[in-house]
Amino acid sequence: MEIFDRQLRYFLSIAELRSLSKAADVLDQTQSGLSKQLATLEATLGQALFIRTGRGLELTESGVKLYEATRPAYRDIDAAVESVRRQGVTHGTVRLATVHTLSYYFTSDVIASFVSTHPHVNLSLMGRSSPEVVALVESGKADLGFVYDSAVDSGALTSRSLIECEMALIVRCDSAIVGAQDLTKLEMRLVGFPPQYALRRMIHSAGLQPMFVAEVETIDVMLRLVSSGIGDCILPSRIPEKLLEEHGLRKVPVARPMLRRRVVLITRADRTPSALTADLIQCATHVAAGMGGGGQE
């Protein structure tokens, strides 16, 4: 039936173009191969479907009858297929896993861009630590993830660079610490993420050994604790100034050591992203480009 269906589609194209050579070009077939397919269809039906005239190919009476019967049917089939395809793009669920810090300066912009063009899509957002984001994508429980590059060491994943993040020391506005700081010379008391978080590991990897006075898993709690005066914290410098001002905090640039992380988008290497996931990836790379990000494999 598949071959017969293809032959009928070839017949319709020839009938509409009234030329074997033009139909061959459109269908990306050789003229001789298309001629053989037509001959096979005519042999199956026991009827000639075309005659040659000075103006090209003309349908025979049998050809007209076949065309009038099949053209509307195939038009309806193609319209139904396209409708289902569009339904898949505009409806459904996409599961996004992301590290917590990005929700304050990146993820929200990506979601706003995506939802504005996909109002009927259910976007499931999971905020996790970097290792947890990797695990969710690897297991298929998330369709894609935003994570710090240091957490991605799995051959099961494909990664795409998004943005680069410099770190800053976050202190109270009344702190005596001013100007760019060499953190290797400061006796720091920090509020930080738990040890499994990429940003916590980054601090230790840079050779810093601060005293962690509290461990929390959300930025809101971290900023409240810093505001209370028990210690400072280290966060991406892209954290909005307005958010810090609400807590009476400010950023201090880090001169040394270099504290920088690249945010990457990860997907399963063995799966082709769905149409919805591909659209979300496009939104993420577009937002990242607007922030001066990479957006490359």
C-alpha positions as CSV (number, residue, x, y, z in Angstrom):
1,M,0.0,0.0,0.0
2,E,2.9,2.4,0.7
3,I,4.1,2.0,-2.9
4,F,0.6,2.5,-4.3
5,D,0.2,5.6,-2.1
6,R,3.5,7.0,-3.4
7,Q,2.4,6.3,-7.0
8,L,-0.9,8.1,-6.5
9,R,1.0,11.1,-5.1
10,Y,3.3,11.1,-8.1
11,F,0.3,10.9,-10.4
12,L,-1.3,14.0,-8.7
13,S,1.9,16.0,-9.0
14,I,2.2,15.1,-12.7
15,A,-1.4,16.0,-13.3
16,E,-1.1,19.4,-11.7
17,L,2.2,20.3,-13.4
18,R,1.2,18.7,-16.7
19,S,4.9,17.8,-17.2
20,L,6.9,14.7,-16.3
21,S,10.2,16.7,-16.1
22,K,8.7,19.4,-13.9
23,A,7.1,16.8,-11.6
24,A,10.5,15.0,-11.4
25,D,12.2,18.2,-10.2
26,V,9.6,18.9,-7.6
27,L,9.6,15.4,-6.3
28,D,13.4,15.1,-6.4
29,Q,13.1,12.0,-8.7
30,T,14.7,11.2,-12.0
31,Q,12.5,11.6,-15.0
32,S,13.0,8.0,-16.0
33,G,12.3,6.7,-12.5
34,L,9.1,8.8,-12.3
35,S,8.0,7.5,-15.8
36,K,8.4,3.9,-14.6
37,Q,6.3,4.6,-11.5
38,L,3.6,6.1,-13.7
39,A,3.7,3.1,-16.0
40,T,3.4,0.7,-13.1
41,L,0.4,2.6,-11.8
42,E,-1.3,2.6,-15.2
43,A,-0.6,-1.2,-15.5
44,T,-2.1,-1.8,-12.1
45,L,-5.3,0.2,-13.1
46,G,-5.4,-1.2,-16.6
47,Q,-5.9,2.4,-17.9
48,A,-3.9,5.1,-19.5
49,L,-3.9,8.2,-17.4
50,F,-2.2,10.7,-19.7
51,I,-1.9,11.6,-23.3
52,R,0.8,13.8,-24.8
53,T,-0.3,17.0,-26.6
54,G,1.5,20.0,-27.8
55,R,0.9,21.7,-24.5
56,G,2.3,18.9,-22.4
57,L,0.5,16.0,-20.7
58,E,-3.3,15.9,-20.6
59,L,-5.4,13.7,-18.4
60,T,-7.4,11.0,-20.1
61,E,-11.0,10.4,-19.1
62,S,-9.8,7.7,-16.6
63,G,-7.1,10.1,-15.4
64,V,-9.7,12.9,-14.8
65,K,-11.8,10.4,-12.8
66,L,-8.9,9.3,-10.7
67,Y,-7.7,12.9,-10.1
68,E,-11.1,14.1,-9.0
69,A,-11.5,11.2,-6.6
70,T,-8.0,11.3,-5.1
71,R,-7.1,15.0,-5.0
72,P,-9.7,16.0,-2.3
73,A,-8.9,12.9,-0.3
74,Y,-5.2,13.6,-0.2
75,R,-5.8,17.3,0.5
76,D,-7.8,16.3,3.6
77,I,-5.2,13.8,4.7
78,D,-2.4,16.4,4.3
79,A,-4.5,19.0,6.2
80,A,-5.1,16.5,9.0
81,V,-1.5,15.6,9.3
82,E,-0.5,19.3,9.4
83,S,-3.1,19.9,12.1
84,V,-1.8,17.1,14.3
85,R,1.7,18.4,13.8
86,R,0.7,21.9,14.8
87,Q,-1.2,20.5,17.8
88,G,2.0,18.8,18.9
89,V,3.9,22.1,18.8
90,T,1.3,24.3,20.6
91,H,0.0,21.8,23.1
92,G,1.7,19.4,25.5
93,T,4.2,19.5,28.4
94,V,7.8,20.4,28.5
95,R,9.8,19.6,31.6
96,L,12.7,22.0,32.4
97,A,15.2,21.4,35.3
98,T,17.4,24.3,36.3
99,V,19.8,25.3,39.0
100,H,18.2,27.7,41.5
101,T,20.4,30.8,40.9
102,L,19.3,31.1,37.2
103,S,15.7,31.8,38.1
104,Y,16.7,35.3,39.2
105,Y,18.4,36.5,36.0
106,F,17.9,34.0,33.1
107,T,15.3,31.2,33.5
108,S,12.4,33.7,34.0
109,D,13.2,35.5,30.8
110,V,13.4,32.2,28.9
111,I,10.0,31.1,30.3
112,A,8.4,34.4,29.5
113,S,9.6,34.3,25.9
114,F,8.4,30.6,25.5
115,V,5.0,31.0,27.1
116,S,4.2,34.2,25.1
117,T,4.3,32.1,21.9
118,H,3.0,28.8,23.4
119,P,0.1,29.8,25.7
120,H,-1.4,26.4,25.8
121,V,1.7,24.5,26.7
122,N,2.2,23.2,30.2
123,L,5.8,24.1,31.3
124,S,6.9,22.1,34.3
125,L,9.8,23.8,36.1
126,M,12.1,22.0,38.6
127,G,14.6,23.9,40.6
128,R,17.5,21.7,41.7
129,S,21.2,21.6,42.4
130,S,23.5,21.0,39.4
131,P,24.0,17.2,40.1
132,E,20.2,16.8,40.5
133,V,19.6,18.7,37.2
134,V,22.0,16.3,35.4
135,A,20.3,13.3,37.0
136,L,16.8,14.4,36.0
137,V,17.8,14.9,32.3
138,E,19.8,11.6,32.2
139,S,16.8,9.7,33.6
140,G,14.4,11.3,31.2
141,K,12.4,13.0,34.0
142,A,13.3,16.4,32.5
143,D,13.4,17.1,28.8
144,L,16.3,19.6,29.1
145,G,18.2,21.3,31.9
146,F,20.2,24.5,32.6
147,V,23.3,23.7,34.7
148,Y,26.8,24.8,35.4
149,D,29.3,23.2,33.1
150,S,31.4,21.8,36.0
151,A,28.6,19.3,36.7
152,V,28.4,17.8,33.2
153,D,30.7,14.9,32.8
154,S,28.3,12.4,31.3
155,G,28.6,11.0,27.8
156,A,24.9,10.5,27.9
157,L,24.3,14.2,27.5
158,T,24.7,16.8,24.9
159,S,25.5,20.3,26.1
160,R,25.2,23.8,24.5
161,S,26.9,26.8,26.0
162,L,24.5,29.6,27.1
163,I,26.0,32.3,29.3
164,E,29.2,32.9,31.3
165,C,28.8,34.1,34.9
166,E,31.4,36.0,37.0
167,M,30.9,35.7,40.7
168,A,30.6,38.5,43.2
169,L,30.8,38.8,47.0
170,I,27.5,39.9,48.4
171,V,27.7,42.0,51.5
172,R,25.5,44.4,53.5
173,C,25.4,48.0,52.3
174,D,27.0,49.1,55.6
175,S,29.9,46.6,55.2
176,A,33.5,48.0,55.4
177,I,34.4,45.9,52.4
178,V,34.7,48.1,49.4
179,G,36.3,47.8,45.9
180,A,37.4,44.7,44.1
181,Q,38.7,42.1,46.6
182,D,41.3,39.4,46.7
183,L,39.3,36.8,48.5
184,T,42.5,34.8,49.3
185,K,43.4,37.5,51.8
186,L,40.0,37.8,53.4
187,E,38.8,35.9,56.5
188,M,35.3,35.2,55.2
189,R,32.2,34.0,57.0
190,L,29.8,32.8,54.4
191,V,26.3,31.7,54.0
192,G,26.5,29.1,51.2
193,F,24.8,26.3,49.3
194,P,25.3,22.7,50.6
195,P,28.5,20.9,49.4
196,Q,26.9,19.1,46.5
197,Y,26.1,22.4,44.8
198,A,28.4,23.5,41.9
199,L,28.9,27.0,43.3
200,R,30.0,25.6,46.7
201,R,32.4,23.3,44.9
202,M,33.7,26.2,42.9
203,I,34.7,28.1,46.0
204,H,36.7,25.1,47.3
205,S,38.2,24.4,43.9
206,A,39.6,28.0,43.8
207,G,41.6,27.2,47.0
208,L,39.3,29.3,49.3
209,Q,38.6,27.9,52.8
210,P,36.0,30.2,54.3
211,M,34.0,29.5,57.4
212,F,30.5,28.5,56.4
213,V,28.2,29.7,59.1
214,A,25.0,28.4,57.4
215,E,24.0,26.2,54.5
216,V,20.8,26.9,52.6
217,E,19.3,25.7,49.3
218,T,17.5,28.9,48.1
219,I,18.8,32.4,47.3
220,D,15.9,34.1,49.1
221,V,16.9,32.5,52.5
222,M,20.6,33.1,51.7
223,L,20.0,36.9,51.1
224,R,17.9,37.2,54.3
225,L,20.6,35.6,56.3
226,V,23.3,37.8,54.8
227,S,21.0,40.8,55.5
228,S,20.8,39.7,59.2
229,G,24.6,40.1,59.5
230,I,25.7,36.6,60.2
231,G,28.0,36.5,57.1
232,D,28.4,37.3,53.4
233,C,27.8,35.1,50.4
234,I,29.1,34.5,46.9
235,L,26.7,34.5,44.0
236,P,26.7,35.2,40.2
237,S,27.2,39.0,39.6
238,R,24.2,38.9,37.3
239,I,21.9,38.7,40.3
240,P,19.7,41.9,39.9
241,E,20.7,45.0,41.8
242,K,17.1,45.6,42.7
243,L,16.8,42.3,44.5
244,L,19.9,43.0,46.6
245,E,18.7,46.5,47.4
246,E,15.5,45.0,48.8
247,H,17.6,43.2,51.3
248,G,20.0,46.1,52.0
249,L,22.8,44.3,50.2
250,R,25.4,45.2,47.5
251,K,27.9,43.4,45.2
252,V,31.6,43.5,45.7
253,P,33.7,42.6,42.6
254,V,36.1,39.7,43.0
255,A,39.7,40.5,41.8
256,R,41.2,37.2,42.8
257,P,40.9,34.2,42.5
258,M,39.0,33.9,39.2
259,L,35.5,32.7,40.0
260,R,33.6,32.1,36.8
261,R,31.2,29.5,35.6
262,R,29.5,28.8,32.3
263,V,25.9,27.9,32.2
264,V,25.1,25.2,29.7
265,L,21.9,23.6,28.3
266,I,21.8,19.9,28.5
267,T,19.6,17.2,26.7
268,R,19.8,13.5,26.3
269,A,22.3,12.6,23.6
270,D,20.3,9.6,22.5
271,R,17.0,11.4,22.0
272,T,15.9,13.9,19.4
273,P,14.2,16.8,21.2
274,S,10.5,17.1,20.6
275,A,9.1,20.1,18.7
276,L,8.2,21.8,21.9
277,T,11.6,21.1,23.5
278,A,13.3,22.4,20.4
279,D,11.3,25.6,20.6
280,L,12.3,26.1,24.3
281,I,15.9,25.5,23.3
282,Q,15.6,28.2,20.7
283,C,14.1,30.6,23.3
284,A,17.0,29.9,25.7
285,T,19.7,30.5,23.1
286,H,18.0,33.7,21.9
287,V,17.8,35.0,25.5
288,A,21.4,34.0,26.1
289,A,22.6,35.8,23.0
290,G,20.9,38.9,24.2
291,M,22.9,38.6,27.4
292,G,26.1,38.2,25.5
293,G,26.1,34.4,25.9
294,G,27.6,31.7,23.6
295,G,24.8,29.5,22.4
296,Q,27.1,27.0,20.7
297,E,27.6,23.3,21.0
